[in-house]
Amino acid sequence: MMEPSLHQAFSSGEADVGKRFEQFYIAVEQSPVATAITDASGHIEFVNQCFLDVTGYDRDELLGQTPALIQSGMTPDVVYDELWTTLREGKVWQGELLNRRKSGELYWEAQTITPVKNTAGEIVSFVTVKEDITRRREQENELRLMSVAFDTGQATFITDTDMMIRRVNQAFTDITGYQSHEVVGKTPRLFKSGRHDDAFYRRLWQTLCDTGHWQGEIWNRNKHGDIYPLWQSITAVPDADGQVRHFVSVFHDIAERKRMERELETQAMRDHLTGVYNRRAFDAALAQCVVDSAHDQHPFALLMFDIDHFKRVNDTYGHDQGDIVLQQLVQRIKGCLRASDVLARWGGEEFAVLLYGTGNKGAWMLAERMLCCVRQEAFSNHRITISIGVTEHLPGETHEALVSRVDQALYEAKHRGRDRAVTSRPVPG
Protein backbone atom coordinates (compact mmCIF):
# COMPACT_ATOMS: atom_id res chain seq x y z
CA MET A 1 0.00 0.00 0.00
CA MET A 2 1.09 3.56 -0.66
CA GLU A 3 2.38 5.10 2.50
CA PRO A 4 1.28 7.64 3.27
CA SER A 5 -1.14 8.60 0.46
CA LEU A 6 0.13 10.10 -2.79
CA HIS A 7 -1.43 13.43 -1.90
CA GLN A 8 0.31 13.42 1.48
CA ALA A 9 3.61 12.65 -0.19
CA PHE A 10 3.22 15.76 -2.28
CA SER A 11 2.93 17.69 1.01
CA SER A 12 5.93 16.08 2.75
CA GLY A 13 8.72 18.11 4.20
CA GLU A 14 11.35 16.61 1.96
CA ALA A 15 11.84 19.52 -0.42
CA ASP A 16 13.53 17.77 -3.33
CA VAL A 17 11.21 14.81 -3.29
CA GLY A 18 8.24 17.08 -2.79
CA LYS A 19 9.31 19.21 -5.72
CA ARG A 20 9.56 16.24 -8.03
CA PHE A 21 6.25 14.83 -6.85
CA GLU A 22 4.61 18.20 -7.29
CA GLN A 23 5.81 18.36 -10.88
CA PHE A 24 4.56 14.83 -11.43
CA TYR A 25 1.25 15.67 -9.83
CA ILE A 26 0.76 18.73 -12.04
CA ALA A 27 1.64 16.76 -15.18
CA VAL A 28 -0.76 13.94 -14.35
CA GLU A 29 -3.48 16.27 -13.11
CA GLN A 30 -3.42 18.28 -16.33
CA SER A 31 -3.05 15.27 -18.60
CA PRO A 32 -5.72 14.94 -21.30
CA VAL A 33 -5.86 11.22 -20.49
CA ALA A 34 -8.08 10.07 -17.61
CA THR A 35 -5.84 8.57 -14.91
CA ALA A 36 -6.57 6.86 -11.61
CA ILE A 37 -4.38 5.20 -8.95
CA THR A 38 -5.75 2.60 -6.58
CA ASP A 39 -4.19 0.67 -3.74
CA ALA A 40 -3.59 -3.06 -4.00
CA SER A 41 -7.16 -3.81 -2.95
CA GLY A 42 -8.58 -1.54 -5.62
CA HIS A 43 -9.58 1.49 -3.55
CA ILE A 44 -9.10 4.77 -5.36
CA GLU A 45 -6.31 6.98 -4.00
CA PHE A 46 -5.97 9.47 -6.83
CA VAL A 47 -7.89 10.62 -9.92
CA ASN A 48 -6.96 13.48 -12.24
CA GLN A 49 -9.22 16.20 -13.64
CA CYS A 50 -9.84 14.37 -16.93
CA PHE A 51 -11.09 11.35 -14.97
CA LEU A 52 -13.54 13.64 -13.17
CA ASP A 53 -14.64 15.20 -16.47
CA VAL A 54 -15.29 11.81 -18.02
CA THR A 55 -17.17 10.26 -15.11
CA GLY A 56 -18.98 13.37 -13.85
CA TYR A 57 -18.05 12.69 -10.23
CA ASP A 58 -16.31 15.04 -7.81
CA ARG A 59 -12.97 13.95 -6.39
CA ASP A 60 -14.27 13.46 -2.86
CA GLU A 61 -17.00 11.18 -4.21
CA LEU A 62 -14.37 8.86 -5.72
CA LEU A 63 -11.47 8.76 -3.26
CA GLY A 64 -11.66 5.70 -1.07
CA GLN A 65 -14.22 4.06 -3.39
CA THR A 66 -13.56 1.20 -5.79
CA PRO A 67 -14.11 1.38 -9.57
CA ALA A 68 -17.34 -0.56 -8.96
CA LEU A 69 -18.86 2.90 -8.46
CA ILE A 70 -18.70 3.57 -12.20
CA GLN A 71 -19.38 0.07 -13.44
CA SER A 72 -22.46 -0.27 -15.65
CA GLY A 73 -23.41 -3.75 -14.48
CA MET A 74 -23.55 -4.74 -18.14
CA THR A 75 -19.99 -5.98 -18.56
CA PRO A 76 -19.82 -9.79 -18.23
CA ASP A 77 -18.20 -11.10 -15.03
CA VAL A 78 -15.75 -13.13 -17.08
CA VAL A 79 -14.13 -9.87 -18.23
CA TYR A 80 -13.44 -8.80 -14.64
CA ASP A 81 -12.25 -12.29 -13.72
CA GLU A 82 -9.74 -12.18 -16.55
CA LEU A 83 -8.75 -8.60 -15.57
CA TRP A 84 -7.93 -9.50 -11.94
CA THR A 85 -6.19 -12.72 -12.89
CA THR A 86 -3.89 -10.77 -15.18
CA LEU A 87 -3.18 -8.04 -12.59
CA ARG A 88 -2.48 -10.47 -9.73
CA GLU A 89 0.09 -12.13 -11.95
CA GLY A 90 1.80 -8.75 -12.11
CA LYS A 91 0.96 -8.26 -15.77
CA VAL A 92 -0.54 -5.25 -17.56
CA TRP A 93 -4.20 -5.60 -18.52
CA GLN A 94 -5.69 -3.88 -21.54
CA GLY A 95 -9.30 -3.95 -22.63
CA GLU A 96 -12.57 -2.14 -23.17
CA LEU A 97 -15.27 -1.71 -20.55
CA LEU A 98 -18.80 -0.34 -20.62
CA ASN A 99 -19.14 2.02 -17.65
CA ARG A 100 -21.70 4.49 -16.35
CA ARG A 101 -21.25 8.19 -15.65
CA LYS A 102 -22.69 9.83 -12.55
CA SER A 103 -25.57 11.07 -14.72
CA GLY A 104 -26.44 7.46 -15.56
CA GLU A 105 -25.22 7.73 -19.13
CA LEU A 106 -23.39 4.70 -20.44
CA TYR A 107 -20.00 5.11 -22.09
CA TRP A 108 -17.24 2.93 -23.43
CA GLU A 109 -13.63 3.33 -22.42
CA ALA A 110 -10.37 1.64 -23.30
CA GLN A 111 -8.28 0.94 -20.20
CA THR A 112 -4.68 0.07 -19.53
CA ILE A 113 -4.07 -1.03 -15.92
CA THR A 114 -0.49 -1.40 -14.77
CA PRO A 115 0.53 -3.07 -11.47
CA VAL A 116 3.07 -1.04 -9.42
CA LYS A 117 5.52 -3.09 -7.30
CA ASN A 118 7.75 -2.13 -4.40
CA THR A 119 11.41 -3.10 -4.12
CA ALA A 120 10.38 -6.46 -2.71
CA GLY A 121 8.35 -7.20 -5.84
CA GLU A 122 5.03 -6.87 -4.07
CA ILE A 123 2.11 -5.17 -5.84
CA VAL A 124 1.30 -2.04 -3.88
CA SER A 125 -0.93 -0.15 -6.29
CA PHE A 126 -2.44 -0.03 -9.76
CA VAL A 127 -2.24 2.83 -12.26
CA THR A 128 -5.18 3.02 -14.65
CA VAL A 129 -5.09 5.07 -17.84
CA LYS A 130 -8.47 5.40 -19.54
CA GLU A 131 -9.72 6.76 -22.87
CA ASP A 132 -13.37 7.52 -23.60
CA ILE A 133 -14.02 5.60 -26.84
CA THR A 134 -17.81 5.97 -26.92
CA ARG A 135 -17.77 7.97 -30.15
CA ARG A 136 -15.34 5.54 -31.75
CA ARG A 137 -17.54 2.59 -30.80
CA GLU A 138 -20.59 4.37 -32.22
CA GLN A 139 -18.73 5.02 -35.45
CA GLU A 140 -17.61 1.39 -35.60
CA ASN A 141 -21.20 0.24 -35.07
CA GLU A 142 -22.39 2.63 -37.77
CA LEU A 143 -19.74 1.33 -40.14
CA ARG A 144 -20.71 -2.26 -39.37
CA LEU A 145 -24.36 -1.41 -39.91
CA MET A 146 -23.56 0.35 -43.18
CA SER A 147 -21.43 -2.60 -44.25
CA VAL A 148 -24.25 -5.04 -43.51
CA ALA A 149 -26.75 -2.81 -45.31
CA PHE A 150 -24.36 -2.46 -48.25
CA ASP A 151 -23.81 -6.19 -48.55
CA THR A 152 -27.37 -7.36 -47.91
CA GLY A 153 -29.49 -4.50 -49.30
CA GLN A 154 -30.33 -3.43 -52.82
CA ALA A 155 -27.78 -3.61 -55.61
CA THR A 156 -25.28 -0.81 -55.01
CA PHE A 157 -22.13 0.54 -56.56
CA ILE A 158 -19.95 3.49 -55.56
CA THR A 159 -17.97 5.67 -57.96
CA ASP A 160 -15.53 8.53 -57.57
CA THR A 161 -16.10 11.92 -59.17
CA ASP A 162 -14.69 10.62 -62.45
CA MET A 163 -17.42 7.97 -62.38
CA MET A 164 -14.89 5.19 -61.91
CA ILE A 165 -16.47 2.33 -59.99
CA ARG A 166 -14.76 1.78 -56.63
CA ARG A 167 -16.97 -0.77 -54.93
CA VAL A 168 -19.96 -3.02 -55.63
CA ASN A 169 -21.96 -5.36 -53.44
CA GLN A 170 -23.21 -8.91 -53.89
CA ALA A 171 -26.69 -7.78 -54.97
CA PHE A 172 -25.02 -5.84 -57.79
CA THR A 173 -23.33 -9.05 -58.96
CA ASP A 174 -26.57 -11.01 -58.66
CA ILE A 175 -28.39 -8.60 -60.99
CA THR A 176 -25.67 -7.61 -63.48
CA GLY A 177 -23.67 -10.83 -63.56
CA TYR A 178 -20.42 -8.88 -63.12
CA GLN A 179 -18.00 -9.75 -60.33
CA SER A 180 -16.32 -6.91 -58.43
CA HIS A 181 -12.94 -7.31 -60.16
CA GLU A 182 -14.61 -7.06 -63.57
CA VAL A 183 -16.06 -3.58 -62.99
CA VAL A 184 -13.88 -1.81 -60.41
CA GLY A 185 -11.89 0.88 -62.23
CA LYS A 186 -14.42 1.05 -65.06
CA THR A 187 -17.37 3.41 -65.62
CA PRO A 188 -21.10 2.63 -65.75
CA ARG A 189 -20.90 3.07 -69.53
CA LEU A 190 -20.15 -0.65 -69.41
CA PHE A 191 -23.86 -1.25 -68.74
CA LYS A 192 -25.35 1.00 -71.44
CA SER A 193 -28.13 -0.75 -73.35
CA GLY A 194 -28.32 1.60 -76.32
CA ARG A 195 -31.97 2.36 -75.57
CA HIS A 196 -31.27 5.89 -74.31
CA ASP A 197 -29.89 8.73 -76.40
CA ASP A 198 -27.19 11.17 -75.32
CA ALA A 199 -29.82 13.72 -74.30
CA PHE A 200 -31.15 11.30 -71.68
CA TYR A 201 -27.75 11.00 -70.02
CA ARG A 202 -27.14 14.76 -70.23
CA ARG A 203 -30.42 15.41 -68.40
CA LEU A 204 -29.54 12.77 -65.81
CA TRP A 205 -26.13 14.31 -65.16
CA GLN A 206 -27.49 17.86 -65.06
CA THR A 207 -30.12 16.90 -62.48
CA LEU A 208 -27.47 15.12 -60.40
CA CYS A 209 -25.17 18.16 -60.49
CA ASP A 210 -27.97 20.63 -59.73
CA THR A 211 -29.71 18.73 -56.92
CA GLY A 212 -27.26 16.06 -55.81
CA HIS A 213 -29.76 13.35 -56.63
CA TRP A 214 -31.39 11.60 -59.58
CA GLN A 215 -33.79 8.71 -59.76
CA GLY A 216 -35.77 7.13 -62.54
CA GLU A 217 -36.26 4.20 -64.86
CA ILE A 218 -33.29 3.17 -66.95
CA TRP A 219 -32.55 0.23 -69.24
CA ASN A 220 -29.16 -1.48 -68.82
CA ARG A 221 -27.36 -4.45 -70.31
CA ASN A 222 -26.03 -7.24 -68.07
CA LYS A 223 -22.87 -9.29 -68.53
CA HIS A 224 -24.75 -11.83 -70.65
CA GLY A 225 -26.02 -9.18 -73.07
CA ASP A 226 -29.61 -9.16 -71.78
CA ILE A 227 -31.31 -5.77 -71.65
CA TYR A 228 -33.50 -5.19 -68.60
CA PRO A 229 -35.25 -2.25 -66.86
CA LEU A 230 -34.05 -0.84 -63.54
CA TRP A 231 -35.30 1.70 -61.07
CA GLN A 232 -32.11 3.54 -60.16
CA SER A 233 -31.25 6.20 -57.60
CA ILE A 234 -27.95 8.12 -57.73
CA THR A 235 -26.82 10.35 -54.86
CA ALA A 236 -23.80 12.67 -54.65
CA VAL A 237 -21.83 12.21 -51.40
CA PRO A 238 -19.88 15.30 -50.23
CA ASP A 239 -16.98 15.39 -47.79
CA ALA A 240 -16.74 17.54 -44.65
CA ASP A 241 -15.90 20.57 -46.81
CA GLY A 242 -18.97 20.09 -48.99
CA GLN A 243 -17.03 18.87 -52.00
CA VAL A 244 -18.54 15.89 -53.83
CA ARG A 245 -16.19 12.91 -53.52
CA HIS A 246 -18.34 9.94 -54.47
CA PHE A 247 -21.60 8.93 -56.09
CA VAL A 248 -23.67 6.10 -54.66
CA SER A 249 -26.00 4.32 -57.05
CA VAL A 250 -28.71 2.01 -55.74
CA PHE A 251 -30.95 0.07 -58.11
CA HIS A 252 -33.28 -2.89 -58.42
CA ASP A 253 -34.51 -4.92 -61.37
CA ILE A 254 -38.10 -3.99 -62.30
CA ALA A 255 -38.48 -6.44 -65.19
CA GLU A 256 -41.01 -8.51 -63.23
CA ARG A 257 -42.93 -5.40 -62.22
CA LYS A 258 -43.01 -4.24 -65.84
CA ARG A 259 -44.22 -7.67 -66.93
CA MET A 260 -47.00 -7.58 -64.34
CA GLU A 261 -47.96 -4.06 -65.40
CA ARG A 262 -48.22 -5.21 -69.01
CA GLU A 263 -50.25 -8.21 -67.93
CA LEU A 264 -52.59 -6.08 -65.84
CA GLU A 265 -52.90 -3.61 -68.69
CA THR A 266 -53.70 -6.45 -71.06
CA GLN A 267 -56.26 -7.86 -68.64
CA ALA A 268 -57.87 -4.45 -68.34
CA MET A 269 -58.14 -4.22 -72.12
CA ARG A 270 -59.26 -7.78 -72.86
CA ASP A 271 -62.53 -9.62 -72.60
CA HIS A 272 -61.98 -12.39 -70.04
CA LEU A 273 -63.98 -15.00 -71.99
CA THR A 274 -62.85 -14.56 -75.58
CA GLY A 275 -59.50 -12.80 -75.17
CA VAL A 276 -60.33 -10.05 -77.69
CA TYR A 277 -60.49 -6.37 -76.79
CA ASN A 278 -63.25 -5.31 -74.44
CA ARG A 279 -65.59 -2.42 -75.13
CA ARG A 280 -63.57 0.09 -73.11
CA ALA A 281 -60.38 -0.64 -75.03
CA PHE A 282 -62.22 -0.65 -78.36
CA ASP A 283 -63.83 2.71 -77.61
CA ALA A 284 -60.38 4.17 -76.94
CA ALA A 285 -58.96 2.70 -80.17
CA LEU A 286 -61.94 3.98 -82.16
CA ALA A 287 -61.69 7.49 -80.67
CA GLN A 288 -57.98 7.60 -81.50
CA CYS A 289 -58.69 6.40 -85.02
CA VAL A 290 -61.12 9.30 -85.51
CA VAL A 291 -58.46 11.77 -84.33
CA ASP A 292 -55.79 10.25 -86.59
CA SER A 293 -58.14 10.28 -89.57
CA ALA A 294 -58.71 14.00 -89.14
CA HIS A 295 -54.95 14.54 -89.63
CA ASP A 296 -53.97 12.02 -92.27
CA GLN A 297 -57.32 11.69 -94.09
CA HIS A 298 -56.93 7.90 -94.25
CA PRO A 299 -60.24 5.99 -94.47
CA PHE A 300 -61.39 3.43 -91.96
CA ALA A 301 -64.53 1.38 -91.54
CA LEU A 302 -66.48 -0.17 -88.72
CA LEU A 303 -68.38 -3.46 -88.59
CA MET A 304 -70.72 -4.54 -85.86
CA PHE A 305 -72.21 -8.04 -85.72
CA ASP A 306 -74.01 -10.35 -83.36
CA ILE A 307 -75.23 -13.97 -83.31
CA ASP A 308 -78.74 -14.53 -84.57
CA HIS A 309 -81.11 -16.06 -81.98
CA PHE A 310 -78.23 -16.67 -79.57
CA LYS A 311 -80.67 -16.74 -76.65
CA ARG A 312 -81.97 -20.07 -77.97
CA VAL A 313 -78.50 -21.61 -77.64
CA ASN A 314 -78.20 -20.50 -74.03
CA ASP A 315 -81.73 -21.52 -73.15
CA THR A 316 -81.50 -24.91 -74.86
CA TYR A 317 -77.93 -26.01 -74.13
CA GLY A 318 -76.91 -23.84 -71.19
CA HIS A 319 -74.61 -20.88 -70.78
CA ASP A 320 -71.50 -23.06 -70.70
CA GLN A 321 -72.22 -24.21 -74.22
CA GLY A 322 -73.04 -20.63 -75.17
CA ASP A 323 -69.60 -19.51 -73.91
CA ILE A 324 -67.93 -22.20 -76.00
CA VAL A 325 -69.80 -21.02 -79.09
CA LEU A 326 -68.65 -17.44 -78.46
CA GLN A 327 -65.03 -18.56 -78.12
CA GLN A 328 -65.16 -20.65 -81.27
CA LEU A 329 -66.85 -17.84 -83.20
CA VAL A 330 -64.06 -15.42 -82.22
CA GLN A 331 -61.42 -17.83 -83.50
CA ARG A 332 -63.30 -18.24 -86.78
CA ILE A 333 -63.68 -14.49 -87.28
CA LYS A 334 -60.00 -13.90 -86.50
CA GLY A 335 -59.18 -16.12 -89.45
CA CYS A 336 -60.94 -13.63 -91.72
CA LEU A 337 -59.12 -10.55 -90.42
CA ARG A 338 -55.81 -8.85 -91.14
CA ALA A 339 -53.22 -8.32 -88.42
CA SER A 340 -54.07 -4.61 -88.36
CA ASP A 341 -57.80 -5.15 -87.82
CA VAL A 342 -59.16 -4.77 -84.28
CA LEU A 343 -61.77 -7.21 -82.99
CA ALA A 344 -63.66 -6.53 -79.77
CA ARG A 345 -66.51 -7.97 -77.77
CA TRP A 346 -68.99 -5.13 -77.59
CA GLY A 347 -71.21 -6.90 -75.11
CA GLY A 348 -73.04 -10.23 -74.75
CA GLU A 349 -73.03 -11.86 -78.18
CA GLU A 350 -72.31 -8.58 -79.98
CA PHE A 351 -68.88 -7.81 -81.51
CA ALA A 352 -67.22 -4.96 -83.41
CA VAL A 353 -64.38 -4.82 -85.94
CA LEU A 354 -62.28 -1.73 -86.69
CA LEU A 355 -60.69 -1.75 -90.15
CA TYR A 356 -57.77 0.66 -90.61
CA GLY A 357 -57.16 2.01 -94.12
CA THR A 358 -60.31 0.39 -95.45
CA GLY A 359 -63.29 2.05 -97.11
CA ASN A 360 -66.88 0.91 -97.45
CA LYS A 361 -66.15 -1.45 -100.35
CA GLY A 362 -63.40 -3.34 -98.52
CA ALA A 363 -65.53 -3.52 -95.38
CA TRP A 364 -68.43 -4.95 -97.37
CA MET A 365 -66.23 -7.65 -98.89
CA LEU A 366 -65.01 -8.65 -95.41
CA ALA A 367 -68.59 -8.80 -94.12
CA GLU A 368 -69.57 -11.19 -96.94
CA ARG A 369 -66.57 -13.37 -96.18
CA MET A 370 -67.46 -13.47 -92.48
CA LEU A 371 -71.05 -14.48 -93.24
CA CYS A 372 -69.85 -17.33 -95.43
CA CYS A 373 -67.32 -18.60 -92.88
CA VAL A 374 -69.88 -18.70 -90.08
CA ARG A 375 -72.48 -20.49 -92.22
CA GLN A 376 -70.00 -23.24 -93.09
CA GLU A 377 -68.85 -23.89 -89.53
CA ALA A 378 -70.46 -26.02 -86.85
CA PHE A 379 -69.81 -24.37 -83.49
CA SER A 380 -69.79 -27.05 -80.79
CA ASN A 381 -72.15 -28.98 -83.09
CA HIS A 382 -74.47 -25.98 -83.35
CA ARG A 383 -75.26 -24.16 -86.55
CA ILE A 384 -75.43 -20.40 -86.14
CA THR A 385 -75.58 -17.31 -88.33
CA ILE A 386 -74.65 -13.69 -87.75
CA SER A 387 -76.00 -10.31 -88.81
CA ILE A 388 -73.62 -7.48 -89.66
CA GLY A 389 -73.81 -3.71 -89.83
CA VAL A 390 -71.19 -2.03 -92.06
CA THR A 391 -70.22 1.61 -92.39
CA GLU A 392 -67.33 3.85 -93.39
CA HIS A 393 -66.24 6.82 -91.31
CA LEU A 394 -67.28 10.19 -92.73
CA PRO A 395 -64.92 13.18 -92.67
CA GLY A 396 -65.49 15.18 -89.47
CA GLU A 397 -67.77 12.51 -87.98
CA THR A 398 -67.49 11.79 -84.25
CA HIS A 399 -66.99 8.25 -83.10
CA GLU A 400 -70.36 8.41 -81.30
CA ALA A 401 -72.10 9.26 -84.57
CA LEU A 402 -70.21 6.50 -86.37
CA VAL A 403 -71.25 3.91 -83.78
CA SER A 404 -74.84 5.09 -84.01
CA ARG A 405 -74.88 4.58 -87.78
CA VAL A 406 -73.31 1.13 -87.72
CA ASP A 407 -75.67 0.11 -84.93
CA GLN A 408 -78.59 1.20 -87.09
CA ALA A 409 -77.21 -0.84 -89.99
CA LEU A 410 -77.01 -3.92 -87.75
CA TYR A 411 -80.60 -3.37 -86.64
CA GLU A 412 -81.64 -3.16 -90.27
CA ALA A 413 -79.83 -6.45 -91.08
CA LYS A 414 -81.75 -8.24 -88.35
CA HIS A 415 -84.99 -6.58 -89.39
CA ARG A 416 -84.54 -7.88 -92.95
CA GLY A 417 -84.30 -11.48 -91.82
CA ARG A 418 -80.80 -11.90 -90.30
CA ASP A 419 -77.84 -13.86 -91.73
CA ARG A 420 -76.91 -10.87 -93.84
CA ALA A 421 -74.92 -7.63 -93.91
CA VAL A 422 -76.34 -4.15 -94.37
CA THR A 423 -74.32 -1.03 -95.06
CA SER A 424 -75.52 2.33 -93.84
CA ARG A 425 -76.12 5.11 -96.31
CA PRO A 426 -73.51 7.79 -95.53
CA VAL A 427 -75.49 10.96 -94.94
CA PRO A 428 -73.51 14.12 -94.04
CA GLY A 429 -74.60 16.04 -90.99
Rosetta blueprint (number, residue, H / E / L):
1 M L
2 M L
3 E L
4 P L
5 S L
6 L H
7 H H
8 Q H
9 A H
10 F H
11 S L
12 S L
13 G L
14 E L
15 A H
16 D H
17 V H
18 G H
19 K H
20 R H
21 F H
22 E H
23 Q H
24 F H
25 Y H
26 I H
27 A H
28 V H
29 E H
30 Q L
31 S L
32 P L
33 V L
34 A E
35 T E
36 A E
37 I E
38 T E
39 D E
40 A L
41 S L
42 G L
43 H L
44 I E
45 E E
46 F E
47 V E
48 N L
49 Q H
50 C H
51 F H
52 L H
53 D H
54 V H
55 T H
56 G L
57 Y L
58 D L
59 R H
60 D H
61 E H
62 L H
63 L L
64 G L
65 Q L
66 T L
67 P H
68 A H
69 L H
70 I H
71 Q E
72 S L
73 G L
74 M L
75 T L
76 P L
77 D H
78 V H
79 V H
80 Y H
81 D H
82 E H
83 L H
84 W H
85 T H
86 T H
87 L H
88 R H
89 E L
90 G L
91 K L
92 V L
93 W E
94 Q E
95 G E
96 E E
97 L E
98 L E
99 N E
100 R E
101 R L
102 K L
103 S L
104 G L
105 E L
106 L E
107 Y E
108 W E
109 E E
110 A E
111 Q E
112 T E
113 I E
114 T E
115 P E
116 V E
117 K E
118 N L
119 T L
120 A L
121 G L
122 E L
123 I E
124 V E
125 S E
126 F E
127 V E
128 T E
129 V E
130 K E
131 E E
132 D E
133 I L
134 T H
135 R H
136 R H
137 R H
138 E H
139 Q H
140 E H
141 N H
142 E H
143 L H
144 R H
145 L H
146 M H
147 S H
148 V H
149 A H
150 F H
151 D H
152 T H
153 G L
154 Q L
155 A E
156 T E
157 F E
158 I E
159 T E
160 D E
161 T L
162 D L
163 M L
164 M L
165 I E
166 R E
167 R E
168 V E
169 N L
170 Q H
171 A H
172 F H
173 T H
174 D H
175 I H
176 T H
177 G L
178 Y L
179 Q L
180 S H
181 H H
182 E H
183 V H
184 V L
185 G L
186 K L
187 T L
188 P H
189 R H
190 L H
191 F H
192 K E
193 S L
194 G L
195 R L
196 H L
197 D L
198 D H
199 A H
200 F H
201 Y H
202 R H
203 R H
204 L H
205 W H
206 Q H
207 T H
208 L H
209 C H
210 D H
211 T H
212 G L
213 H E
214 W E
215 Q E
216 G E
217 E E
218 I E
219 W E
220 N E
221 R E
222 N L
223 K L
224 H L
225 G L
226 D L
227 I E
228 Y E
229 P E
230 L E
231 W E
232 Q E
233 S E
234 I E
235 T E
236 A E
237 V E
238 P E
239 D L
240 A L
241 D L
242 G L
243 Q L
244 V E
245 R E
246 H E
247 F E
248 V E
249 S E
250 V E
251 F E
252 H E
253 D E
254 I L
255 A H
256 E H
257 R H
258 K H
259 R H
260 M H
261 E H
262 R H
263 E H
264 L H
265 E H
266 T H
267 Q H
268 A H
269 M H
270 R E
271 D L
272 H L
273 L L
274 T L
275 G L
276 V L
277 Y E
278 N L
279 R H
280 R H
281 A H
282 F H
283 D H
284 A H
285 A H
286 L H
287 A H
288 Q H
289 C H
290 V H
291 V H
292 D H
293 S H
294 A H
295 H H
296 D H
297 Q L
298 H L
299 P L
300 F E
301 A E
302 L E
303 L E
304 M E
305 F E
306 D E
307 I E
308 D L
309 H L
310 F H
311 K H
312 R H
313 V H
314 N H
315 D H
316 T H
317 Y H
318 G L
319 H H
320 D H
321 Q H
322 G H
323 D H
324 I H
325 V H
326 L H
327 Q H
328 Q H
329 L H
330 V H
331 Q H
332 R H
333 I H
334 K H
335 G L
336 C L
337 L L
338 R L
339 A L
340 S L
341 D L
342 V E
343 L E
344 A E
345 R E
346 W E
347 G E
348 G L
349 E L
350 E E
351 F E
352 A E
353 V E
354 L E
355 L E
356 Y E
357 G L
358 T L
359 G L
360 N H
361 K H
362 G H
363 A H
364 W H
365 M H
366 L H
367 A H
368 E H
369 R H
370 M H
371 L H
372 C H
373 C H
374 V H
375 R H
376 Q H
377 E L
378 A E
379 F E
380 S L
381 N L
382 H E
383 R E
384 I L
385 T L
386 I E
387 S E
388 I E
389 G E
390 V E
391 T E
392 E E
393 H L
394 L L
395 P L
396 G L
397 E L
398 T L
399 H H
400 E H
401 A H
402 L H
403 V H
404 S H
405 R H
406 V H
407 D H
408 Q H
409 A H
410 L H
411 Y H
412 E H
413 A H
414 K H
415 H H
416 R L
417 G L
418 R L
419 D L
420 R L
421 A E
422 V E
423 T E
424 S L
425 R L
426 P L
427 V L
428 P L
429 G L
